[in-house]
């Protein structure tokens, strides 16, 4: 890994919260990197917990739900592309067909290949519930699956698309097949809860002008070797919307994140150009899954009086771009980080990651914080339980 691109520990702060320099970078770029935010013992504990979860979850009764993240810009109405990645491929298998089977010859070959793999490796197991195979029935679209929509207070496992063949059978061992684990690690897993609900994270949130920071979801994203999927440019507040927008991602690297294994890339400063024009909600007809709806113009931006969003920055440029940024024209900066680094991600900043083409995983732990004093819509896909979202204030 080229060390010249990776921040050194000398730039981290030992004091609680963020430094003035870090806050200035946050306001200018929409993200900030804090090296060595996790010590070696904590990293080891979180990696061990992740591996234990991956090894020990049961395939029995699992719907084999895949996780895909969509571009949403490849058709006229943003609705016809069922796998959500804008390429017109409605079954999510990348070959552009609409029936979930692709070319018959290729499908047969992959099926036979899968059978041979399972003969030689007993860890490769078939889909225990083939009728619920999303590639056959739901066309790879995880968002209309109750397994996903009811995961806010559970620890659930979502597969990489490339980990399943056309018959919904695993092509790799189950522990190598998972895209992400979510969405209540911060509540149900003691090691992850300790790493989330902490004085340090509460202090960071206060630095960003949160008054009542609440953790609403948490995930381990695995970026599995060779199959860890590409995540197109997106804004977190589109999926975790408050009025006004307030989401901030706390993204902890549990392993080194490099160009080869899918490190993040950011459109620097795009949080000052990019309002939240659409948000991801549960469809009015629950049976229809989810959809994107428009956000009124006056509700797209962050409050200008706080560190969370500034309309003017030191270079004198305006924070407004009425029509929003052109994602195709944005320039993205690759951000390689070492294990233990914390990347804070503004909910409006455009960011993405490429497919993991290496032989190494890229485990990360991320949770999102919203302002508890802001309105949280009842149509948001993720809803609080009776006890509400987890408070950071008073942690530790």
DRENPA-351276 format. One record per residue (C-alpha): residue in three letters; x, y, z. Coordinates in Angstrom, 3 decimals, padded with zeros to 6 digits, always signed. Layout:
<drentis>
+------+----------+----------+----------+
: keke :       c1 :       c2 :       c3 :
+------+----------+----------+----------+
:  ALA :        X :        Y :        Z :
...
+------+----------+----------+----------+
</drentis>
This chain:
<drentis>
+------+----------+----------+----------+
: keke :       c1 :       c2 :       c3 :
+------+----------+----------+----------+
:  UNK : +000.000 : +000.000 : +000.000 :
:  UNK : +001.469 : +003.421 : -000.904 :
:  UNK : +001.981 : +005.089 : +002.450 :
:  UNK : +002.211 : +008.559 : +000.926 :
:  UNK : -001.554 : +008.658 : +000.416 :
:  UNK : -002.458 : +007.514 : +003.920 :
:  UNK : -002.666 : +010.012 : +006.792 :
:  UNK : -000.181 : +009.390 : +009.577 :
:  UNK : -001.005 : +009.251 : +013.260 :
:  UNK : +000.702 : +012.602 : +013.824 :
:  UNK : -002.372 : +014.374 : +012.462 :
:  UNK : -004.751 : +012.811 : +015.008 :
:  UNK : -005.868 : +014.565 : +018.137 :
:  UNK : -005.652 : +013.008 : +021.587 :
:  UNK : -008.209 : +015.466 : +023.005 :
:  UNK : -011.964 : +014.765 : +022.932 :
:  UNK : -013.934 : +016.044 : +019.999 :
:  UNK : -012.499 : +017.645 : +016.892 :
:  UNK : -009.755 : +020.251 : +016.587 :
:  UNK : -010.261 : +023.586 : +014.861 :
:  UNK : -008.239 : +022.292 : +011.916 :
:  UNK : -010.393 : +019.180 : +011.624 :
:  UNK : -013.566 : +021.263 : +011.781 :
:  UNK : -012.260 : +023.524 : +009.037 :
:  UNK : -011.525 : +020.518 : +006.817 :
:  UNK : -014.982 : +019.141 : +007.595 :
:  UNK : -016.646 : +022.379 : +006.538 :
:  UNK : -014.558 : +022.647 : +003.380 :
:  UNK : -014.492 : +019.023 : +002.180 :
:  UNK : -017.520 : +017.352 : +003.789 :
:  UNK : -015.423 : +014.635 : +005.401 :
:  UNK : -012.461 : +014.358 : +007.727 :
:  UNK : -010.062 : +011.521 : +008.575 :
:  UNK : -008.970 : +010.853 : +012.162 :
:  UNK : -006.150 : +008.283 : +012.222 :
:  UNK : -005.725 : +005.906 : +015.170 :
:  UNK : -009.245 : +006.540 : +016.486 :
:  UNK : -009.399 : +002.871 : +017.536 :
:  UNK : -006.558 : +001.183 : +019.408 :
:  UNK : -005.199 : -002.223 : +018.421 :
:  UNK : -007.139 : -004.077 : +021.136 :
:  UNK : -010.456 : -002.585 : +020.042 :
:  UNK : -009.768 : -003.355 : +016.391 :
:  UNK : -008.937 : -006.957 : +017.282 :
:  UNK : -012.120 : -007.297 : +019.362 :
:  UNK : -014.333 : -005.942 : +016.575 :
:  UNK : -012.706 : -008.098 : +013.898 :
:  UNK : -013.059 : -011.166 : +016.119 :
:  UNK : -016.742 : -010.377 : +016.717 :
:  UNK : -017.283 : -009.895 : +012.985 :
:  UNK : -015.655 : -013.215 : +012.120 :
:  UNK : -017.663 : -014.985 : +014.822 :
:  UNK : -020.914 : -013.562 : +013.456 :
:  UNK : -019.977 : -014.583 : +009.906 :
:  UNK : -019.053 : -018.100 : +010.935 :
:  UNK : -022.002 : -018.764 : +013.211 :
:  UNK : -025.080 : -017.287 : +011.534 :
:  UNK : -027.528 : -019.876 : +010.254 :
:  UNK : -028.566 : -020.402 : +006.654 :
:  UNK : -031.641 : -022.254 : +007.830 :
:  UNK : -034.663 : -020.233 : +006.747 :
:  UNK : -032.508 : -017.358 : +005.476 :
:  UNK : -034.142 : -015.650 : +002.451 :
:  UNK : -030.679 : -015.239 : +000.865 :
:  UNK : -031.307 : -011.532 : +000.465 :
:  UNK : -028.656 : -009.726 : -001.558 :
:  UNK : -027.656 : -006.134 : -000.997 :
:  UNK : -027.306 : -003.769 : -003.942 :
:  UNK : -026.767 : -000.029 : -004.024 :
:  UNK : -028.151 : +001.777 : -007.047 :
:  UNK : -027.145 : +004.594 : -009.344 :
:  UNK : -030.767 : +005.325 : -010.155 :
:  UNK : -029.980 : +007.353 : -013.272 :
:  UNK : -030.066 : +004.949 : -016.137 :
:  UNK : -033.662 : +005.290 : -017.231 :
:  UNK : -036.310 : +007.895 : -017.822 :
:  UNK : -038.242 : +007.602 : -014.601 :
:  UNK : -035.799 : +006.001 : -012.156 :
:  UNK : -038.285 : +003.185 : -011.582 :
:  UNK : -037.890 : +000.709 : -014.426 :
:  UNK : -034.455 : -000.493 : -013.425 :
:  UNK : -035.370 : -003.008 : -010.749 :
:  UNK : -031.909 : -003.587 : -009.357 :
:  UNK : -031.523 : +000.161 : -008.910 :
:  UNK : -028.152 : +000.579 : -010.544 :
:  UNK : -029.345 : +002.433 : -013.602 :
:  UNK : -028.175 : -000.078 : -016.180 :
:  UNK : -031.558 : -001.425 : -017.226 :
:  UNK : -030.692 : -004.855 : -015.874 :
:  UNK : -033.795 : -005.770 : -013.949 :
:  UNK : -032.634 : -009.005 : -012.353 :
:  UNK : -029.433 : -007.558 : -010.909 :
:  UNK : -027.159 : -010.087 : -012.561 :
:  UNK : -025.479 : -007.611 : -014.892 :
:  UNK : -026.453 : -009.097 : -018.255 :
:  UNK : -029.387 : -006.839 : -019.045 :
:  UNK : -032.103 : -009.486 : -019.221 :
:  UNK : -035.422 : -009.209 : -017.387 :
:  UNK : -036.231 : -012.771 : -016.390 :
:  UNK : -033.524 : -013.508 : -013.838 :
:  UNK : -031.977 : -016.340 : -015.870 :
:  UNK : -029.762 : -014.669 : -018.473 :
:  UNK : -028.337 : -016.757 : -021.274 :
:  UNK : -029.496 : -020.353 : -020.914 :
:  UNK : -026.128 : -021.848 : -021.806 :
:  UNK : -024.308 : -019.647 : -019.290 :
:  UNK : -026.859 : -020.457 : -016.610 :
:  UNK : -026.424 : -024.204 : -017.092 :
:  UNK : -022.655 : -023.852 : -017.000 :
:  UNK : -022.797 : -021.855 : -013.767 :
:  UNK : -025.202 : -024.369 : -012.240 :
:  UNK : -022.876 : -027.274 : -013.042 :
:  UNK : -019.893 : -025.293 : -011.801 :
:  UNK : -021.708 : -024.699 : -008.521 :
:  UNK : -022.467 : -028.401 : -008.102 :
:  UNK : -018.815 : -029.322 : -008.620 :
:  UNK : -017.708 : -026.652 : -006.156 :
:  UNK : -020.068 : -027.945 : -003.499 :
:  UNK : -018.846 : -031.522 : -003.983 :
:  UNK : -015.306 : -030.446 : -003.189 :
:  UNK : -016.213 : -027.981 : -000.434 :
:  UNK : -018.959 : -028.884 : +002.069 :
:  UNK : -019.136 : -025.257 : +003.267 :
:  UNK : -020.809 : -024.300 : -000.006 :
:  UNK : -024.475 : -024.815 : +000.681 :
:  UNK : -027.529 : -024.443 : -001.557 :
:  UNK : -030.227 : -021.907 : -000.881 :
:  UNK : -032.424 : -023.557 : +001.781 :
:  UNK : -035.434 : -021.633 : +000.501 :
:  UNK : -035.047 : -021.385 : -003.283 :
:  UNK : -038.516 : -019.953 : -003.767 :
:  UNK : -037.364 : -016.806 : -001.972 :
:  UNK : -034.226 : -016.453 : -004.071 :
:  UNK : -034.154 : -012.744 : -004.934 :
:  UNK : -032.469 : -013.389 : -008.278 :
:  UNK : -035.341 : -015.637 : -009.317 :
:  UNK : -038.275 : -013.852 : -007.711 :
:  UNK : -037.284 : -010.375 : -006.529 :
:  UNK : -034.809 : -009.708 : -009.362 :
:  UNK : -032.025 : -008.880 : -006.924 :
:  UNK : -033.837 : -005.931 : -005.397 :
:  UNK : -033.268 : -006.123 : -001.659 :
:  UNK : -035.314 : -003.060 : -000.822 :
:  UNK : -038.724 : -004.704 : -001.167 :
:  UNK : -037.771 : -007.574 : +001.121 :
:  UNK : -039.230 : -007.648 : +004.625 :
:  UNK : -035.956 : -009.155 : +005.844 :
:  UNK : -034.338 : -005.803 : +005.060 :
:  UNK : -037.192 : -003.522 : +006.109 :
:  UNK : -037.536 : -005.127 : +009.547 :
:  UNK : -033.821 : -005.235 : +010.379 :
:  UNK : -033.578 : -001.998 : +012.382 :
:  UNK : -033.506 : -003.786 : +015.743 :
:  UNK : -031.806 : -006.995 : +014.628 :
:  UNK : -028.480 : -008.379 : +013.444 :
:  UNK : -029.062 : -009.663 : +009.930 :
:  UNK : -026.872 : -010.798 : +007.064 :
:  UNK : -027.041 : -009.567 : +003.476 :
:  UNK : -025.270 : -011.387 : +000.647 :
:  UNK : -023.077 : -010.114 : -002.142 :
:  UNK : -024.815 : -010.532 : -005.483 :
:  UNK : -021.779 : -012.295 : -006.919 :
:  UNK : -021.826 : -014.811 : -004.061 :
:  UNK : -024.964 : -016.490 : -005.449 :
:  UNK : -025.395 : -018.326 : -008.724 :
:  UNK : -028.528 : -018.087 : -010.874 :
:  UNK : -030.203 : -020.767 : -008.760 :
:  UNK : -029.584 : -018.827 : -005.556 :
:  UNK : -026.852 : -021.172 : -004.337 :
:  UNK : -023.681 : -020.012 : -002.682 :
:  UNK : -020.567 : -020.100 : -004.840 :
:  UNK : -018.238 : -019.318 : -001.915 :
:  UNK : -018.284 : -020.291 : +001.783 :
:  UNK : -020.985 : -018.429 : +003.686 :
:  UNK : -018.474 : -016.369 : +005.671 :
:  UNK : -017.007 : -015.100 : +002.387 :
:  UNK : -020.433 : -014.388 : +000.884 :
:  UNK : -021.733 : -011.572 : +003.093 :
:  UNK : -021.840 : -007.983 : +001.883 :
:  UNK : -022.925 : -006.466 : +005.177 :
:  UNK : -024.214 : -007.192 : +008.676 :
:  UNK : -026.846 : -004.807 : +010.063 :
:  UNK : -028.518 : -002.846 : +011.411 :
:  UNK : -028.452 : -003.053 : +015.251 :
:  UNK : -024.869 : -004.037 : +016.064 :
:  UNK : -024.585 : -000.916 : +018.233 :
:  UNK : -027.418 : -002.203 : +020.393 :
:  UNK : -027.129 : -006.004 : +020.365 :
:  UNK : -023.374 : -006.723 : +020.135 :
:  UNK : -021.404 : -005.768 : +023.280 :
:  UNK : -018.086 : -005.101 : +021.452 :
:  UNK : -019.761 : -002.898 : +018.846 :
:  UNK : -021.906 : -001.132 : +021.413 :
:  UNK : -018.782 : -000.250 : +023.419 :
:  UNK : -017.132 : +001.123 : +020.268 :
:  UNK : -020.221 : +003.190 : +019.409 :
:  UNK : -021.748 : +004.588 : +022.581 :
:  UNK : -018.604 : +006.220 : +023.916 :
:  UNK : -017.503 : +009.549 : +025.354 :
:  UNK : -015.202 : +010.087 : +022.390 :
:  UNK : -017.984 : +009.666 : +019.819 :
:  UNK : -020.311 : +011.852 : +021.878 :
:  UNK : -017.635 : +014.561 : +021.993 :
:  UNK : -017.131 : +014.329 : +018.231 :
:  UNK : -020.882 : +014.718 : +017.696 :
:  UNK : -020.969 : +017.777 : +019.951 :
:  UNK : -018.072 : +019.258 : +017.958 :
:  UNK : -020.343 : +019.020 : +014.921 :
:  UNK : -023.031 : +021.022 : +016.738 :
:  UNK : -025.312 : +018.110 : +017.569 :
:  UNK : -027.492 : +018.835 : +020.590 :
:  UNK : -029.110 : +015.412 : +020.921 :
:  UNK : -027.094 : +012.966 : +018.764 :
:  UNK : -028.891 : +009.657 : +018.194 :
:  UNK : -027.464 : +006.481 : +016.642 :
:  UNK : -030.103 : +004.980 : +014.370 :
:  UNK : -028.273 : +002.208 : +012.529 :
:  UNK : -024.964 : +000.351 : +012.406 :
:  UNK : -023.322 : -002.021 : +009.946 :
:  UNK : -020.226 : -004.022 : +009.214 :
:  UNK : -019.461 : -003.828 : +005.496 :
:  UNK : -017.163 : -006.632 : +004.428 :
:  UNK : -016.095 : -005.834 : +000.831 :
:  UNK : -015.257 : -009.484 : +000.300 :
:  UNK : -012.142 : -010.400 : -001.731 :
:  UNK : -012.840 : -010.447 : -005.454 :
:  UNK : -016.617 : -010.040 : -005.138 :
:  UNK : -017.087 : -007.019 : -002.878 :
:  UNK : -019.386 : -004.911 : -005.016 :
:  UNK : -018.999 : -001.370 : -006.304 :
:  UNK : -021.041 : +001.285 : -004.498 :
:  UNK : -021.968 : +004.175 : -006.819 :
:  UNK : -021.974 : +007.823 : -005.769 :
:  UNK : -024.615 : +008.580 : -003.164 :
:  UNK : -025.506 : +010.809 : -000.210 :
:  UNK : -026.276 : +009.211 : +003.146 :
:  UNK : -029.009 : +011.695 : +004.022 :
:  UNK : -031.087 : +010.392 : +001.115 :
:  UNK : -031.491 : +007.141 : +003.034 :
:  UNK : -031.564 : +008.531 : +006.604 :
:  UNK : -033.523 : +011.736 : +006.144 :
:  UNK : -034.417 : +014.236 : +008.837 :
:  UNK : -035.998 : +017.665 : +008.352 :
:  UNK : -033.656 : +019.442 : +008.004 :
:  UNK : -031.007 : +016.883 : +006.955 :
:  UNK : -028.565 : +015.977 : +009.743 :
:  UNK : -027.090 : +012.498 : +009.133 :
:  UNK : -023.375 : +011.985 : +009.792 :
:  UNK : -021.575 : +008.714 : +009.163 :
:  UNK : -018.930 : +007.461 : +011.591 :
:  UNK : -016.899 : +005.094 : +009.389 :
:  UNK : -014.252 : +003.036 : +011.205 :
:  UNK : -011.708 : +001.035 : +009.203 :
:  UNK : -011.168 : -002.385 : +010.787 :
:  UNK : -008.654 : -003.274 : +008.052 :
:  UNK : -006.526 : -001.115 : +005.776 :
:  UNK : -008.657 : +000.395 : +003.005 :
:  UNK : -006.731 : +000.684 : -000.271 :
:  UNK : -007.334 : +001.409 : -003.931 :
:  UNK : -007.273 : -002.329 : -004.617 :
:  UNK : -009.813 : -003.425 : -002.014 :
:  UNK : -012.339 : -000.619 : -002.418 :
:  UNK : -011.357 : +002.453 : -000.402 :
:  UNK : -013.790 : +005.367 : -000.319 :
:  UNK : -013.645 : +008.229 : -002.805 :
:  UNK : -015.185 : +011.657 : -002.139 :
:  UNK : -016.347 : +014.572 : -004.272 :
:  UNK : -014.702 : +017.172 : -002.074 :
:  UNK : -016.982 : +020.029 : -001.111 :
:  UNK : -020.038 : +018.486 : -002.771 :
:  UNK : -021.984 : +018.875 : +000.491 :
:  UNK : -021.958 : +022.614 : -000.293 :
:  UNK : -023.368 : +021.990 : -003.760 :
:  UNK : -025.569 : +018.953 : -003.305 :
:  UNK : -028.943 : +019.239 : -001.623 :
:  UNK : -030.924 : +016.115 : -000.807 :
:  UNK : -033.306 : +016.153 : -003.754 :
:  UNK : -034.741 : +012.661 : -003.252 :
:  UNK : -035.141 : +010.426 : -000.245 :
:  UNK : -035.607 : +006.701 : +000.195 :
:  UNK : -038.886 : +005.744 : +001.878 :
:  UNK : -041.248 : +002.857 : +002.419 :
:  UNK : -043.885 : +002.847 : -000.296 :
:  UNK : -047.355 : +003.947 : +000.761 :
:  UNK : -048.421 : +000.440 : -000.173 :
:  UNK : -046.094 : -001.555 : +002.094 :
:  UNK : -046.360 : -004.509 : -000.276 :
:  UNK : -044.740 : -002.401 : -002.987 :
:  UNK : -041.492 : -002.164 : -001.008 :
:  UNK : -039.707 : +001.176 : -001.175 :
:  UNK : -039.366 : +004.169 : -003.453 :
:  UNK : -037.620 : +007.497 : -003.854 :
:  UNK : -039.665 : +010.657 : -003.353 :
:  UNK : -038.798 : +014.293 : -004.041 :
:  UNK : -037.669 : +016.626 : -001.255 :
:  UNK : -038.954 : +020.197 : -001.251 :
:  UNK : -036.196 : +022.656 : -002.191 :
:  UNK : -036.230 : +024.482 : +001.149 :
:  UNK : -035.719 : +021.222 : +003.016 :
:  UNK : -032.684 : +019.955 : +001.088 :
:  UNK : -029.914 : +021.830 : +002.923 :
:  UNK : -028.349 : +021.601 : +006.349 :
:  UNK : -028.815 : +024.449 : +008.878 :
:  UNK : -026.429 : +027.219 : +007.839 :
:  UNK : -025.770 : +028.410 : +011.377 :
:  UNK : -023.906 : +025.274 : +012.448 :
:  UNK : -020.701 : +023.422 : +011.591 :
:  UNK : -022.889 : +020.849 : +009.859 :
:  UNK : -023.412 : +023.122 : +006.866 :
:  UNK : -021.917 : +026.472 : +005.871 :
:  UNK : -023.160 : +028.462 : +002.894 :
:  UNK : -019.922 : +030.428 : +002.729 :
:  UNK : -016.407 : +029.042 : +003.190 :
:  UNK : -013.052 : +030.691 : +003.586 :
:  UNK : -012.293 : +030.802 : -000.124 :
:  UNK : -015.376 : +032.980 : -000.654 :
:  UNK : -017.286 : +030.500 : -002.803 :
:  UNK : -020.993 : +030.059 : -002.409 :
:  UNK : -022.455 : +026.893 : -000.967 :
:  UNK : -025.344 : +026.965 : -003.406 :
:  UNK : -025.835 : +025.243 : -006.719 :
:  UNK : -029.570 : +025.440 : -007.525 :
:  UNK : -029.732 : +022.440 : -009.828 :
:  UNK : -027.425 : +020.298 : -007.710 :
:  UNK : -024.093 : +018.851 : -008.815 :
:  UNK : -023.585 : +016.876 : -011.985 :
:  UNK : -022.269 : +013.580 : -010.628 :
:  UNK : -020.640 : +012.757 : -013.962 :
:  UNK : -018.604 : +015.969 : -013.787 :
:  UNK : -017.566 : +015.664 : -010.163 :
:  UNK : -013.939 : +014.818 : -009.450 :
:  UNK : -013.454 : +012.170 : -006.790 :
:  UNK : -010.512 : +011.902 : -004.408 :
:  UNK : -009.458 : +008.396 : -003.400 :
:  UNK : -009.091 : +008.156 : +000.382 :
:  UNK : -006.873 : +005.298 : +001.543 :
:  UNK : -006.778 : +004.816 : +005.318 :
:  UNK : -005.156 : +002.459 : +007.792 :
:  UNK : -007.029 : +000.159 : +010.167 :
:  UNK : -008.232 : +002.099 : +013.203 :
:  UNK : -008.941 : +005.304 : +011.282 :
:  UNK : -012.253 : +007.115 : +011.647 :
:  UNK : -013.727 : +008.842 : +008.604 :
:  UNK : -016.535 : +011.275 : +009.392 :
:  UNK : -018.916 : +011.609 : +006.444 :
:  UNK : -021.299 : +014.541 : +005.951 :
:  UNK : -024.773 : +013.343 : +004.984 :
:  UNK : -024.822 : +015.522 : +001.858 :
:  UNK : -021.342 : +014.734 : +000.520 :
:  UNK : -021.151 : +012.523 : -002.552 :
:  UNK : -019.001 : +009.450 : -002.012 :
:  UNK : -018.496 : +006.035 : -003.575 :
:  UNK : -016.252 : +002.981 : -003.631 :
:  UNK : -015.121 : +000.594 : -006.351 :
:  UNK : -015.279 : -003.190 : -006.460 :
:  UNK : -012.771 : -005.111 : -004.394 :
:  UNK : -010.457 : -006.626 : -006.998 :
:  UNK : -007.861 : -007.778 : -004.475 :
:  UNK : -007.425 : -010.964 : -002.498 :
:  UNK : -008.003 : -009.135 : +000.805 :
:  UNK : -011.246 : -008.115 : +002.496 :
:  UNK : -011.986 : -004.537 : +003.525 :
:  UNK : -013.891 : -004.824 : +006.817 :
:  UNK : -015.273 : -001.551 : +008.134 :
:  UNK : -017.730 : -000.657 : +010.887 :
:  UNK : -020.040 : +002.270 : +010.337 :
:  UNK : -022.884 : +003.836 : +012.240 :
:  UNK : -024.964 : +006.909 : +011.538 :
:  UNK : -025.976 : +009.721 : +013.853 :
:  UNK : -028.901 : +012.101 : +013.375 :
:  UNK : -030.068 : +015.130 : +015.339 :
:  UNK : -032.716 : +013.913 : +017.772 :
:  UNK : -034.369 : +017.337 : +017.822 :
:  UNK : -035.093 : +017.199 : +014.078 :
:  UNK : -038.248 : +015.691 : +012.609 :
:  UNK : -037.891 : +012.037 : +011.593 :
:  UNK : -040.447 : +011.027 : +008.999 :
:  UNK : -042.739 : +008.058 : +009.537 :
:  UNK : -042.148 : +006.957 : +005.931 :
:  UNK : -038.391 : +006.506 : +006.368 :
:  UNK : -037.497 : +002.894 : +005.676 :
:  UNK : -035.805 : +002.528 : +009.078 :
:  UNK : -038.069 : +003.225 : +012.047 :
:  UNK : -037.263 : +003.421 : +015.766 :
:  UNK : -038.444 : +000.777 : +018.201 :
:  UNK : -040.480 : +001.673 : +021.283 :
:  UNK : -037.320 : +002.699 : +023.167 :
:  UNK : -036.259 : +005.068 : +020.379 :
:  UNK : -032.883 : +005.587 : +018.747 :
:  UNK : -029.759 : +005.269 : +020.887 :
:  UNK : -028.590 : +008.443 : +022.645 :
:  UNK : -024.898 : +009.353 : +022.527 :
:  UNK : -025.131 : +012.045 : +025.195 :
:  UNK : -024.259 : +010.624 : +028.590 :
:  UNK : -022.193 : +007.803 : +027.036 :
:  UNK : -019.486 : +006.158 : +029.071 :
+------+----------+----------+----------+
</drentis>
